[in-house]
Amino acid sequence: MKRSLLAGILFTGLSYAQNVCVSNLGGDTDPSFIEIRINSTAFNHQTFSAQNEFYHAYPASGNTTATLNAGQAYQFYTSTSSEAVIGIWLDENRNGVFEQQEYQQLVNSMVTQNTKTFTVPASAANGNTLLRIRSRAYGSSISALDACSPFGSGETRDYTVNIISSQLGTKDITAADQFRLYPNPAADFVTVEGKETILFVEIYTLEGRKLALQQINNIRGSVDLSAYIPGEYVVQVNTRSGKKTYRVSKK
């Protein structure tokens, strides 16, 4: 796979350095993206206007990001200025390189508005992850080797999404796990405990919006969910050795 000679670039919202190519990608005004949406998430990006640059990177916030579950299929809606071939690379191992096995073709259609299924690999690592989407004129091709290839049409965009491991559910975490969160579902408070000191926990919506940070500084603590409406939330447990994400349900 081709790689840029640029130094590593740290994208907003990511905790790992990137060596992905961001120059010499080519492109043209057609087919440009008018709208990209991941149905049932906060990701809803409407952007089309006359442009003379065909590579863009967007922050991990607001309508340009989403929290996605590993192993789950999502409906991607795309609208382009003309008929297009569209491909996606998800850096599922978070190594800063778009690899062949990380590619999925999304669209190859004479229709400019399409809703297609995109499946997040079950093996995808937890955390903020770079997603690249590229368009090219219909009749051309995009392959797994083209993450960095120069195109004469279309555009390239890099987004950041938060991946939650497929092993996380709404049941109590087992004793074999690094931490236990219980009860789950819970009414107001969830106890979190483990074998190392928990510095703090962060609470997020499933769409990736941060709600709170609660200090723990102990091997056992209580997560306060009393201020939130019933539903599903993401609790990120932070320690000196790293962090781990869990999905919890409030009754």
CORURMO-V991110 format. One record per residue. N is the residue number from 1. RES is the residue in one letter. PSI is psi as a letter, one per 40 degrees, with the letter a starting at -180 (999 if undefined). NEAR is the number of other ideal C-beta (glycine too) atoms within 8 Angstrom. Layout:
# CORURMO-V991110
n={N N}
res={RES RES}
psi={PSI PSI}
near={NEAR NEAR}
This chain:
# CORURMO-V991110
n={1 2 3 4 5 6 7 8 9 10 11 12 13 14 15 16 17 18 19 20 21 22 23 24 25 26 27 28 29 30 31 32 33 34 35 36 37 38 39 40 41 42 43 44 45 46 47 48 49 50 51 52 53 54 55 56 57 58 59 60 61 62 63 64 65 66 67 68 69 70 71 72 73 74 75 76 77 78 79 80 81 82 83 84 85 86 87 88 89 90 91 92 93 94 95 96 97 98 99 100 101 102 103 104 105 106 107 108 109 110 111 112 113 114 115 116 117 118 119 120 121 122 123 124 125 126 127 128 129 130 131 132 133 134 135 136 137 138 139 140 141 142 143 144 145 146 147 148 149 150 151 152 153 154 155 156 157 158 159 160 161 162 163 164 165 166 167 168 169 170 171 172 173 174 175 176 177 178 179 180 181 182 183 184 185 186 187 188 189 190 191 192 193 194 195 196 197 198 199 200 201 202 203 204 205 206 207 208 209 210 211 212 213 214 215 216 217 218 219 220 221 222 223 224 225 226 227 228 229 230 231 232 233 234 235 236 237 238 239 240 241 242 243 244 245 246 247 248 249 250 251}
res={M K R S L L A G I L F T G L S Y A Q N V C V S N L G G D T D P S F I E I R I N S T A F N H Q T F S A Q N E F Y H A Y P A S G N T T A T L N A G Q A Y Q F Y T S T S S E A V I G I W L D E N R N G V F E Q Q E Y Q Q L V N S M V T Q N T K T F T V P A S A A N G N T L L R I R S R A Y G S S I S A L D A C S P F G S G E T R D Y T V N I I S S Q L G T K D I T A A D Q F R L Y P N P A A D F V T V E G K E T I L F V E I Y T L E G R K L A L Q Q I N N I R G S V D L S A Y I P G E Y V V Q V N T R S G K K T Y R V S K K}
psi={i i i i e i i h h h i h e i e i i i f i h e i f e a i i d h h i h d h h h h i e i e h g h h e h i h i e i e h i h i i g i b e f i i h i h h e i i i h h h i h i e i i i h h i h h h g d e f e e h h i d e e i h h d i g i e h e h i h i h h h h i d e h i i i h h h h h h i i i h h d a i h i e e f d e i h i e i a i h i h i h i h h h i e e h a e i i h i d e i d i h h i i h i i d d i h h h i a e i h h d i i i h i i d e e h h d i h h i c f i e h i h h h e d e i i i a h i h h h h h i d e a i i h i h i h h 999}
near={9 8 9 11 3 9 4 8 10 6 11 7 9 12 4 7 7 11 11 16 11 10 7 6 14 9 11 8 6 9 15 13 16 9 12 12 10 14 9 5 11 10 13 8 12 6 7 8 4 4 8 3 5 11 12 8 8 10 9 14 7 6 7 11 17 11 15 13 10 14 9 9 7 13 11 14 12 15 9 13 10 9 10 15 13 16 13 14 12 13 15 12 9 9 7 11 9 12 10 7 5 11 13 9 10 12 10 6 8 4 6 10 7 11 7 9 7 12 9 15 10 7 7 14 10 8 10 10 15 14 12 14 13 16 13 13 13 11 3 9 5 10 7 7 8 10 14 11 8 6 13 7 12 15 12 13 13 14 15 17 15 14 16 13 10 10 4 9 5 8 5 8 10 6 4 3 7 5 12 12 13 9 7 12 8 13 5 7 10 13 12 16 9 12 4 8 9 18 9 10 14 11 15 14 9 10 8 14 7 8 8 6 8 11 6 11 8 7 8 8 12 7 14 8 13 6 4 10 4 5 7 9 15 15 16 12 13 10 11 5 4 5 8 9 13 12 13 16 11 14 6}
